[in-house]
């Protein structure tokens, strides 16, 4: 991992997407840059290699891309947090609010490590609603949310309110315009 790597340079900023006035932070440019992606994964491993975590829960879909290599390198299970209707078998689900409506996510009940500490991983934290819903599912399933990791954080959207009680770590934060 290069200490001098500038992750900000690797993140594409798209003005007026998905609507006018929004600056979209596009993580796909990080995925297309092997050095940037490696920097992210190496940084995650460094942050969590000595942490007391038993599994990593990945938020669909870009969270999968960061959580899977982390779980692999740490030698711990990967738990998928999917949109409602994508998982066969018995699941635990939770609805949450979006600025334009509601959504629902679910986790296979059997995949939740009972009594285990689970790190939640996503690519970007905006309001924190999806991550809060995932943490609530873990608790309902008998696990302990051990914290939240995201490559990008947008604290100006006040995700700390939704994620109160959880340690939140990011690699880079943007504070609005």
RAZIGI-V176062 format. One record per pair of residues at least 24 apart in sequence whose C-alpha atoms are under 10 Angstrom apart, sorted by the first residue. I is the first residue (numbers start at 0). J is the second residue. If there is no record, write none. Layout:
I:J ; I:J
This chain:
0:34 ; 0:35 ; 0:37 ; 0:38 ; 0:39 ; 0:40 ; 0:41 ; 0:42 ; 0:45 ; 1:34 ; 1:35 ; 1:37 ; 1:38 ; 1:41 ; 1:42 ; 2:38 ; 2:42 ; 4:34 ; 4:35 ; 4:38 ; 5:35 ; 5:38 ; 5:171 ; 6:34 ; 6:35 ; 6:36 ; 6:38 ; 6:39 ; 6:150 ; 6:151 ; 6:170 ; 6:171 ; 7:35 ; 7:151 ; 7:170 ; 7:171 ; 7:172 ; 7:173 ; 8:35 ; 9:34 ; 9:35 ; 9:36 ; 10:35 ; 10:151 ; 21:175 ; 21:176 ; 22:175 ; 22:176 ; 24:123 ; 24:151 ; 24:152 ; 24:153 ; 24:173 ; 25:122 ; 25:123 ; 25:151 ; 26:61 ; 26:122 ; 26:123 ; 26:150 ; 26:151 ; 27:61 ; 27:122 ; 29:150 ; 30:61 ; 30:64 ; 30:65 ; 36:64 ; 36:65 ; 37:68 ; 38:170 ; 39:65 ; 39:69 ; 39:149 ; 39:150 ; 39:170 ; 40:64 ; 40:65 ; 40:66 ; 40:67 ; 40:68 ; 40:69 ; 40:72 ; 40:150 ; 41:68 ; 41:69 ; 41:72 ; 42:69 ; 42:150 ; 42:169 ; 42:170 ; 43:68 ; 43:69 ; 43:72 ; 43:148 ; 43:149 ; 43:150 ; 43:168 ; 43:169 ; 43:170 ; 44:68 ; 44:69 ; 44:70 ; 44:72 ; 44:73 ; 46:148 ; 46:168 ; 47:73 ; 47:118 ; 47:148 ; 48:72 ; 48:73 ; 48:74 ; 49:73 ; 50:116 ; 50:118 ; 50:145 ; 51:115 ; 51:116 ; 51:117 ; 51:118 ; 51:145 ; 52:115 ; 52:116 ; 52:117 ; 52:118 ; 52:143 ; 52:144 ; 52:145 ; 52:146 ; 53:77 ; 53:112 ; 53:114 ; 53:115 ; 53:116 ; 53:117 ; 53:118 ; 53:142 ; 53:143 ; 53:145 ; 54:78 ; 54:110 ; 54:111 ; 54:112 ; 54:115 ; 54:116 ; 54:117 ; 54:118 ; 54:119 ; 54:142 ; 54:144 ; 54:145 ; 55:79 ; 55:116 ; 55:117 ; 55:118 ; 55:119 ; 55:120 ; 55:144 ; 55:145 ; 55:146 ; 55:147 ; 55:148 ; 56:80 ; 56:106 ; 56:110 ; 56:111 ; 56:117 ; 56:118 ; 56:119 ; 56:120 ; 56:121 ; 56:130 ; 56:133 ; 56:134 ; 56:137 ; 56:144 ; 56:147 ; 57:81 ; 57:118 ; 57:119 ; 57:120 ; 57:121 ; 57:122 ; 57:130 ; 57:133 ; 57:148 ; 58:82 ; 58:104 ; 58:105 ; 58:106 ; 58:119 ; 58:120 ; 58:121 ; 58:122 ; 58:129 ; 58:130 ; 58:133 ; 59:104 ; 59:120 ; 59:121 ; 59:122 ; 59:129 ; 60:121 ; 60:122 ; 61:120 ; 61:121 ; 61:122 ; 61:123 ; 62:119 ; 62:120 ; 62:121 ; 62:122 ; 62:123 ; 62:148 ; 62:149 ; 62:150 ; 63:120 ; 63:121 ; 63:122 ; 64:120 ; 64:121 ; 64:122 ; 65:120 ; 65:121 ; 65:122 ; 65:148 ; 65:149 ; 65:150 ; 66:118 ; 66:119 ; 66:120 ; 66:121 ; 66:122 ; 66:148 ; 66:149 ; 67:120 ; 69:120 ; 70:118 ; 75:117 ; 76:110 ; 76:111 ; 76:112 ; 76:117 ; 77:110 ; 77:111 ; 77:117 ; 77:118 ; 78:106 ; 78:107 ; 78:109 ; 78:110 ; 78:111 ; 78:112 ; 78:117 ; 78:118 ; 78:119 ; 79:105 ; 79:106 ; 79:107 ; 79:110 ; 79:111 ; 79:119 ; 79:133 ; 80:104 ; 80:105 ; 80:106 ; 80:107 ; 80:119 ; 80:120 ; 80:129 ; 80:130 ; 80:132 ; 80:133 ; 80:136 ; 80:137 ; 81:105 ; 81:106 ; 81:107 ; 81:133 ; 82:106 ; 90:136 ; 90:140 ; 91:133 ; 91:135 ; 91:136 ; 91:137 ; 91:139 ; 91:140 ; 92:132 ; 92:133 ; 92:135 ; 92:136 ; 92:137 ; 92:139 ; 93:129 ; 93:131 ; 93:132 ; 93:133 ; 93:134 ; 93:135 ; 93:136 ; 93:139 ; 94:128 ; 94:129 ; 94:132 ; 94:133 ; 95:128 ; 95:129 ; 95:130 ; 95:131 ; 95:132 ; 95:133 ; 96:126 ; 96:128 ; 96:129 ; 96:132 ; 97:126 ; 97:128 ; 97:129 ; 98:126 ; 102:128 ; 102:129 ; 102:132 ; 103:129 ; 103:132 ; 103:133 ; 104:129 ; 104:130 ; 104:132 ; 104:133 ; 104:136 ; 105:132 ; 105:133 ; 105:136 ; 105:137 ; 106:133 ; 106:136 ; 106:137 ; 106:140 ; 107:136 ; 107:140 ; 108:136 ; 108:137 ; 108:139 ; 108:140 ; 108:141 ; 109:140 ; 110:137 ; 110:140 ; 111:136 ; 111:137 ; 111:138 ; 111:139 ; 111:140 ; 111:141 ; 111:142 ; 111:143 ; 112:137 ; 112:140 ; 112:141 ; 112:142 ; 112:143 ; 113:137 ; 113:138 ; 113:139 ; 113:140 ; 113:141 ; 113:142 ; 113:143 ; 114:138 ; 114:140 ; 114:141 ; 114:142 ; 114:143 ; 114:144 ; 115:141 ; 115:142 ; 115:143 ; 115:144 ; 115:145 ; 116:141 ; 116:142 ; 116:143 ; 116:144 ; 116:145 ; 116:146 ; 117:142 ; 117:143 ; 117:144 ; 117:145 ; 117:146 ; 117:147 ; 118:143 ; 118:144 ; 118:145 ; 118:146 ; 118:147 ; 118:148 ; 118:165 ; 118:166 ; 119:144 ; 119:145 ; 119:146 ; 119:147 ; 119:148 ; 119:149 ; 119:167 ; 120:146 ; 120:147 ; 120:148 ; 120:149 ; 120:150 ; 120:168 ; 120:169 ; 121:147 ; 121:148 ; 121:149 ; 121:150 ; 121:151 ; 121:152 ; 121:169 ; 122:148 ; 122:149 ; 122:150 ; 122:151 ; 122:152 ; 122:169 ; 123:148 ; 123:149 ; 123:150 ; 123:151 ; 123:152 ; 123:153 ; 123:169 ; 123:171 ; 123:172 ; 124:148 ; 124:149 ; 124:150 ; 124:151 ; 124:152 ; 124:153 ; 124:154 ; 124:156 ; 124:157 ; 124:158 ; 124:159 ; 124:167 ; 124:169 ; 124:172 ; 125:151 ; 125:152 ; 125:153 ; 125:154 ; 125:155 ; 125:156 ; 125:157 ; 125:158 ; 125:159 ; 126:152 ; 126:153 ; 126:154 ; 126:155 ; 126:156 ; 126:157 ; 126:158 ; 126:159 ; 126:160 ; 126:161 ; 126:162 ; 127:152 ; 127:153 ; 127:154 ; 127:156 ; 127:157 ; 127:158 ; 127:159 ; 127:160 ; 127:161 ; 127:162 ; 127:163 ; 128:158 ; 128:160 ; 128:161 ; 128:162 ; 129:161 ; 129:162 ; 130:158 ; 130:161 ; 130:162 ; 131:158 ; 131:160 ; 131:161 ; 131:162 ; 131:163 ; 131:165 ; 132:161 ; 132:162 ; 134:162 ; 134:165
